[in-house]
Amino acid sequence: MMSQLPLDLVRTLLTVVDEGTFDAAAGALHVTPSAVSQRVKALEQRVGRVLLIREKPVRPTESGEVIVRFARQLSRLEHDAHAALGMTGAGEATRVSIAVNADSLATWFLPALTRVPEELRPCYELLREDEQHTARLLREGLVMAAVTSAPDAVAGCSVRALGRMRYLPVAAPTFARRWFGVASEVPLEQVIVDAPVVFFDRRDAFQDAFVRRVTGGRPASALRHYVPTSEGFVDAVVGGMGWGMVPAIQAEPLLAAGHLVGLAPERAMDAPLFWQQWKLDSPALTAVAEAVAAEAAEALEGT
């Protein structure tokens, strides 16, 4: 049971994971590397499982992730308890770590954080990750909360639906005329498989999913550009490098200004988003969750 785990050993494991090596952890803890190694081995003996993959940097095993997550949650609870008792230092900030996908970060997510009451003195650490992979950071104990596409709660977490982020297939006007013809003279499904296309990165599946829907199974063109920032992705599409699936929040002003044209507005694609967070009675985390839900209700499509 977690309550029977020596907390000094648990904290040592967390320090090793955060620092990346036993030597670095020893420096942070002001002990010898041998002492760090002995503590980790003692913890592994107590739980009967290997907790670390001893590489550089070290990585927690699946069992180690459970202990790391527990250690971070314990640290959060200790901080909140100290704050409630008036034992924190004057002006000490409350650290909140969140995993969020690039498109949310570039559009609606930062305004959500401005809704959090200033008296809580939150200090955010945002980790950018694809929404299909943010839940992994929760499982590994690297973040306290995440915007994710996973509707099933990670162990020890709660989940709530935020809404759907709508993506529109768009292109620059000159690009659209060159590759797709004027006034839809050529059926989209006949030409889109050859048109250059912009992807966020190699895990981005929106463009292929759209083309498969339009053509009945064929992927997008092999003429692909990879632009791994949300703003850069939009700039590449506006600049005529290729067509792409752009969040409606970003696309609509550019469509209105004539910088983009829609390829098939009736075939928009939606990405459902969820908020997952640790099950902790933490005032800061609760306030952030409520602020995120409120902003998402205004910025995203309904659930």
C-alpha positions in Angstrom: 0.0 0.0 0.0 1.1 3.6 -0.7 0.7 4.5 2.9 3.4 2.0 3.9 5.9 3.4 1.5 8.7 5.3 3.2 8.3 8.9 1.9 12.1 9.6 1.8 12.5 6.7 -0.6 9.5 7.9 -2.7 11.0 11.4 -2.9 14.4 10.0 -3.8 12.9 8.0 -6.8 11.1 11.2 -8.0 14.4 13.2 -7.8 16.2 10.5 -9.8 13.5 10.6 -12.5 13.5 14.4 -12.6 17.3 14.8 -12.6 17.9 12.0 -15.1 20.8 10.3 -13.4 21.8 9.0 -10.0 24.7 11.4 -9.8 22.5 14.4 -10.5 20.0 13.2 -8.0 22.7 12.9 -5.4 23.7 16.5 -5.9 20.2 17.7 -5.6 19.6 15.7 -2.4 23.1 16.5 -1.0 24.0 12.8 -0.5 26.3 10.4 -2.3 25.3 8.5 -5.5 25.7 5.3 -3.5 23.1 6.5 -1.0 20.7 7.3 -3.8 21.2 3.9 -5.4 20.6 2.2 -2.0 17.4 4.1 -1.4 16.1 3.2 -4.9 17.0 -0.5 -4.4 15.3 -0.4 -1.0 12.1 0.9 -2.5 12.2 -1.7 -5.3 12.7 -4.4 -2.7 9.7 -3.1 -0.7 7.3 -3.1 -3.7 8.9 -6.2 -5.3 9.2 -4.6 -8.7 11.8 -2.9 -10.8 11.0 0.8 -10.8 13.7 2.4 -13.0 15.1 1.6 -16.4 18.7 2.4 -15.8 19.7 4.3 -18.9 20.8 7.9 -19.5 18.5 9.5 -18.7 16.8 7.0 -16.4 13.2 6.3 -17.1 10.5 4.9 -14.8 9.0 1.5 -15.5 5.2 1.2 -15.5 5.4 0.4 -11.8 7.8 3.3 -11.3 5.3 5.7 -13.0 2.8 4.8 -10.3 5.3 5.8 -7.6 6.4 8.9 -9.4 2.7 10.0 -9.8 2.1 9.4 -6.1 5.2 11.4 -5.2 4.0 14.4 -7.3 0.5 14.2 -5.8 2.0 14.1 -2.3 4.1 17.2 -3.1 1.0 19.0 -4.3 -1.0 18.0 -1.2 1.8 19.1 1.1 2.0 22.5 -0.6 -1.8 23.0 -0.3 -1.7 22.0 3.3 1.1 24.4 4.1 -0.7 27.2 2.3 -3.9 26.5 4.3 -1.9 26.7 7.5 -0.1 29.8 6.5 3.2 28.0 6.4 4.3 28.9 2.9 6.7 31.7 2.2 5.4 35.1 1.4 4.4 35.3 -2.2 5.2 31.7 -2.9 3.6 30.6 -6.2 1.5 27.5 -6.8 3.0 25.4 -9.6 0.5 23.8 -11.9 1.8 21.5 -14.7 -0.5 20.9 -17.7 -0.2 19.0 -21.0 -2.0 20.8 -23.9 -2.0 20.3 -27.6 -0.5 23.0 -29.9 -3.8 24.1 -31.5 -5.5 24.7 -28.2 -2.4 26.5 -26.9 -2.4 28.8 -29.9 -6.1 29.6 -29.7 -8.4 29.3 -26.6 -6.3 27.8 -23.8 -4.2 30.7 -22.6 -7.3 33.0 -22.3 -8.7 30.2 -20.0 -5.8 30.6 -17.6 -6.4 34.3 -17.3 -9.7 33.5 -15.6 -8.0 31.9 -12.6 -8.1 34.1 -9.6 -4.8 36.0 -9.1 -4.8 35.4 -5.3 -4.1 31.7 -5.9 -0.7 32.8 -7.4 -0.6 30.0 -10.0 2.7 29.4 -11.8 2.1 27.3 -14.9 4.3 24.8 -16.6 2.8 23.9 -19.9 4.0 20.9 -21.9 3.0 20.9 -25.5 1.9 17.5 -26.8 -0.5 16.1 -29.4 -4.0 15.7 -27.8 -3.8 12.0 -28.6 -0.7 11.6 -26.4 -1.2 14.1 -23.5 -2.8 11.3 -21.4 0.6 9.6 -21.4 2.1 12.5 -19.5 -0.6 12.1 -16.9 0.1 8.3 -16.6 3.8 9.1 -16.2 3.1 11.6 -13.5 4.8 14.4 -15.4 1.7 16.7 -15.3 -1.2 17.3 -13.0 -3.8 17.8 -15.8 -4.1 17.6 -19.6 -6.2 18.6 -22.5 -6.6 15.2 -24.3 -8.7 13.3 -26.8 -8.9 10.4 -24.5 -12.4 10.0 -23.0 -11.4 7.2 -20.6 -9.9 8.5 -17.4 -6.2 7.7 -16.6 -6.0 5.8 -13.3 -6.3 8.2 -10.4 -7.7 11.0 -12.6 -11.1 12.5 -13.3 -12.3 13.4 -16.8 -14.8 15.9 -18.2 -15.8 16.7 -21.8 -14.7 20.2 -23.0 -16.2 20.3 -26.5 -15.1 19.7 -30.0 -12.4 21.6 -31.9 -13.5 22.1 -35.5 -11.1 21.9 -38.4 -11.7 23.3 -41.8 -10.0 22.2 -45.1 -8.6 25.4 -46.5 -6.0 26.8 -48.9 -4.7 30.1 -50.2 -6.8 31.5 -53.1 -3.9 31.2 -55.6 -3.1 27.7 -54.5 -6.8 26.7 -54.7 -7.1 28.0 -58.3 -3.9 26.3 -59.4 -4.7 22.9 -57.9 -8.4 22.7 -57.5 -9.7 24.8 -60.4 -12.1 27.7 -60.5 -15.6 27.5 -59.0 -15.2 23.8 -58.3 -14.9 22.9 -62.0 -13.1 19.6 -61.1 -14.5 17.3 -58.4 -12.4 17.6 -55.2 -11.8 13.9 -54.9 -10.1 13.8 -58.3 -7.5 16.4 -57.5 -6.9 16.5 -53.8 -4.7 13.4 -53.7 -2.1 15.2 -55.9 -2.2 18.6 -54.3 0.7 19.5 -51.9 -0.4 19.4 -48.3 0.8 20.8 -45.0 1.0 18.5 -41.9 1.9 19.6 -38.3 4.2 16.6 -37.8 4.4 12.9 -38.7 1.8 12.1 -36.1 -0.7 14.5 -37.6 -3.6 12.5 -39.1 -6.2 15.1 -39.9 -5.2 15.7 -43.6 -5.1 12.0 -44.4 -8.4 11.4 -42.6 -10.0 14.1 -44.6 -8.8 12.9 -47.9 -9.8 9.3 -47.1 -13.3 10.6 -46.3 -13.5 12.5 -49.6 -12.0 9.8 -51.8 -13.3 6.7 -50.1 -9.9 5.5 -48.8 -7.0 7.2 -50.5 -4.4 9.1 -48.5 -3.3 12.7 -49.0 -0.5 13.6 -51.5 3.1 12.5 -50.9 4.0 16.1 -51.5 4.0 16.9 -47.8 5.4 19.8 -45.7 5.8 19.4 -41.9 5.5 22.6 -39.9 5.5 21.8 -36.2 3.9 24.9 -34.7 0.3 25.9 -34.9 1.0 29.5 -36.0 3.6 28.3 -38.5 1.2 25.7 -39.9 -1.4 28.4 -40.6 1.3 30.7 -42.1 2.4 27.8 -44.5 -1.2 27.3 -45.7 -1.8 31.1 -46.1 1.5 31.3 -47.9 0.4 28.7 -50.5 2.8 25.9 -49.6 -0.2 23.5 -49.5 -3.7 23.0 -48.2 -4.4 21.9 -44.7 -6.9 21.4 -41.9 -6.9 24.6 -39.9 -8.8 25.1 -36.6 -12.0 27.1 -37.3 -11.0 29.6 -34.6 -7.9 30.5 -36.7 -9.4 30.0 -40.2 -12.6 32.0 -39.9 -10.9 35.5 -39.7 -8.6 34.6 -42.6 -11.5 33.3 -44.7 -13.4 36.5 -44.0 -10.4 38.6 -45.1 -9.9 36.6 -48.3 -6.5 35.1 -47.2 -7.9 31.6 -47.3 -10.7 29.8 -49.2 -12.7 26.8 -48.0 -12.3 23.6 -50.0 -15.3 21.8 -48.7 -16.9 23.7 -45.8 -19.6 21.1 -45.4 -17.0 18.5 -44.6 -15.4 20.0 -41.5 -13.9 17.6 -39.1 -14.2 17.8 -35.3 -11.7 16.7 -32.6 -13.3 16.0 -29.3 -11.3 17.3 -26.3 -11.5 16.3 -22.7 -10.0 17.6 -19.5 -8.3 15.1 -17.2 -6.7 15.9 -13.9 -5.5 14.2 -10.7 -8.2 13.4 -8.2 -6.9 15.9 -5.6 -8.6 18.3 -3.3 -6.4 21.1 -4.5 -7.8 24.7 -4.7 -5.5 25.7 -7.4 -6.2 22.7 -9.6 -9.9 23.1 -9.1 -9.8 26.7 -10.1 -7.8 25.9 -13.2 -10.3 23.2 -14.2 -13.3 25.5 -13.8 -11.6 28.2 -15.8 -10.7 25.8 -18.6 -14.2 24.4 -18.7 -15.7 27.9 -18.9 -13.4 29.1 -21.7 -13.9 25.9 -23.6 -17.7 26.3 -23.4 -17.3 29.6 -25.3 -14.6 28.7 -27.7 -15.3 25.1 -28.8 -18.3 23.4 -30.4 -20.7 21.7 -28.1 -20.1 18.2 -26.8 
